[in-house]
Amino acid sequence: MLINNNEYLNIIESVKSEIKNAQYKAAVSVNKELVLLYYNIGKIINEHKTWGSKFIENLSADIHLSFPDTKGYSVRNLKYMAKFAAEYPDGEFVQTLSAQIPWS
């Protein structure tokens, strides 16, 4: 700390508070978008479940080909997404939940 007076210390605390608040809001926003993404992927899977189990396997493989550095789209996770979407078919709860996510 280069300056040691009360006004400067208050400014530093204010700026740190702003940074922490923005980081929290960014994390909540990202988590909200991920929940909605997973829900929407689950809906797509459920709409095409008549295509059989190979559909999810192919979808997982194609996602990995298109986004090789992205994780979380394994066959198992895609099945969880489908189950999530099936549990809340109208999506209303998902929209409400994603607006209230407290995790960071």
C-alpha positions in Angstrom: 0.0 0.0 0.0 1.6 3.2 -1.2 -0.8 5.8 0.4 -1.8 5.4 4.0 -4.6 7.8 4.8 -8.3 7.1 5.6 -9.7 8.6 2.4 -7.5 6.4 0.3 -8.1 3.3 2.4 -11.9 3.9 2.0 -11.4 4.2 -1.8 -9.5 0.9 -1.9 -12.2 -0.9 0.1 -14.9 0.5 -2.2 -13.0 -0.6 -5.3 -12.4 -4.1 -3.8 -16.1 -4.3 -3.0 -17.0 -3.4 -6.6 -14.7 -6.0 -8.0 -16.1 -8.7 -5.7 -19.6 -7.7 -6.6 -18.9 -7.9 -10.3 -17.2 -11.2 -10.0 -20.2 -12.6 -8.1 -22.6 -11.3 -10.6 -20.5 -12.8 -13.5 -20.4 -16.2 -11.8 -24.2 -16.2 -11.2 -24.8 -15.2 -14.8 -22.5 -17.9 -16.2 -24.2 -20.5 -14.0 -27.6 -19.4 -15.0 -26.7 -19.7 -18.7 -25.2 -23.2 -18.1 -28.3 -24.4 -16.4 -30.5 -23.1 -19.3 -28.0 -24.6 -21.8 -28.2 -28.0 -20.1 -32.0 -27.8 -19.9 -32.3 -26.9 -23.6 -29.9 -29.7 -24.7 -31.9 -32.1 -22.5 -35.1 -31.0 -24.3 -33.5 -31.6 -27.7 -32.5 -35.0 -26.7 -35.9 -35.8 -25.3 -37.6 -34.6 -28.5 -35.4 -37.1 -30.5 -35.3 -40.0 -28.1 -37.1 -42.1 -30.8 -33.8 -42.1 -32.7 -32.4 -44.5 -30.1 -29.5 -44.7 -27.8 -26.9 -44.1 -30.5 -28.3 -40.6 -30.9 -26.8 -39.6 -27.5 -23.5 -41.3 -28.2 -23.2 -39.6 -31.6 -24.2 -36.3 -30.2 -21.6 -36.6 -27.5 -18.9 -37.5 -30.0 -19.9 -34.7 -32.4 -19.9 -32.1 -29.6 -16.4 -33.3 -28.7 -15.2 -33.0 -32.3 -16.6 -29.4 -32.6 -15.5 -28.3 -29.1 -12.4 -30.4 -28.3 -11.4 -28.3 -25.2 -14.9 -28.3 -23.7 -15.8 -30.9 -21.1 -19.1 -32.0 -19.6 -20.8 -33.4 -22.7 -20.2 -37.1 -22.1 -22.9 -39.6 -22.8 -23.6 -39.9 -19.1 -23.9 -36.1 -18.7 -26.2 -35.8 -21.8 -28.4 -38.4 -20.2 -28.5 -36.3 -17.0 -29.5 -33.3 -19.1 -32.3 -35.3 -20.7 -33.5 -36.4 -17.3 -33.4 -32.8 -16.0 -35.5 -31.6 -18.9 -37.9 -34.5 -18.5 -38.4 -33.6 -14.8 -39.4 -30.0 -15.7 -41.1 -30.2 -19.1 -42.7 -26.8 -19.0 -39.4 -25.1 -18.1 -41.1 -22.7 -15.7 -39.2 -24.0 -12.7 -35.9 -23.9 -14.6 -36.4 -20.2 -15.5 -37.2 -19.4 -11.9 -34.4 -21.4 -10.5 -31.8 -20.1 -12.8 -32.7 -16.5 -11.8 -32.1 -17.4 -8.2 -28.9 -19.4 -8.3 -26.7 -18.4 -5.4 -23.6 -20.4 -6.1 -20.4 -18.8 -7.4 
